[in-house]
Amino acid sequence: MKLMNYTMAAIVFASTLSACTSYRPVVDTKGQDMTRYEQDLKECQDLAGQVSATGNAAIGAGISAALGAAIGAIAGNSASAAVGAGIGAVSGGTAGGLNGADKQKSVIQQCLAGRGYRVLG
């Protein structure tokens, strides 16, 4: 039951990371039509939403939970296995969610650059 709680906590945390589709990179907008820029940014954010930070978090949580449980079981008892699984689920879910968020930011930056904007960061 604890494993389920840790896994759910990791997934909920990662789902908050998927808000990165509201990420606004630093762009040199000098000489740009700002109305057009806002439309392009929205479209790029929508495209970035296709990258699932939550999915990456769930995969990371599952794999890390299994590894943590195995390490805990090697330590010798079921309580250690449960703790190991919980720690693995949270750390793996967090890492997977952050990876997905980074991918979303990259998609937004590349999309804007592809539309002719000078993306600074």
JOUR-V491246 format. One record per residue. N is the residue number from 1. D_CENTER is the distance of its C-alpha to the mean C-alpha in Angstrom with 1 decimal. Layout:
BEGIN
N	D_CENTER
N	D_CENTER
END
This chain:
BEGIN
1	24.8
2	23.0
3	20.6
4	19.8
5	19.3
6	17.0
7	14.9
8	14.8
9	14.0
10	10.8
11	9.9
12	11.1
13	9.2
14	5.7
15	7.5
16	8.4
17	5.3
18	5.9
19	9.0
20	8.2
21	10.5
22	13.1
23	12.6
24	16.2
25	16.9
26	20.3
27	22.7
28	26.4
29	27.8
30	31.4
31	33.5
32	30.8
33	31.3
34	28.9
35	29.1
36	28.2
37	25.3
38	23.8
39	24.2
40	22.6
41	19.6
42	19.2
43	19.5
44	17.0
45	14.4
46	15.4
47	15.0
48	11.4
49	10.8
50	11.8
51	8.6
52	7.0
53	3.4
54	6.1
55	8.2
56	6.5
57	6.5
58	10.0
59	11.1
60	10.3
61	12.0
62	14.8
63	15.7
64	15.6
65	17.5
66	20.1
67	20.5
68	20.8
69	23.4
70	25.3
71	25.5
72	26.7
73	29.2
74	30.6
75	31.2
76	33.6
77	32.8
78	30.7
79	29.7
80	28.2
81	26.4
82	24.9
83	23.8
84	22.4
85	20.4
86	19.1
87	18.1
88	16.5
89	14.5
90	13.1
91	12.5
92	11.1
93	8.7
94	7.6
95	7.6
96	5.8
97	2.8
98	3.9
99	5.0
100	3.3
101	3.7
102	6.7
103	7.7
104	7.9
105	10.0
106	11.9
107	12.8
108	14.1
109	16.1
110	17.5
111	18.5
112	20.3
113	22.0
114	23.1
115	24.7
116	26.7
117	25.0
118	25.0
119	21.5
120	21.9
121	18.5
END
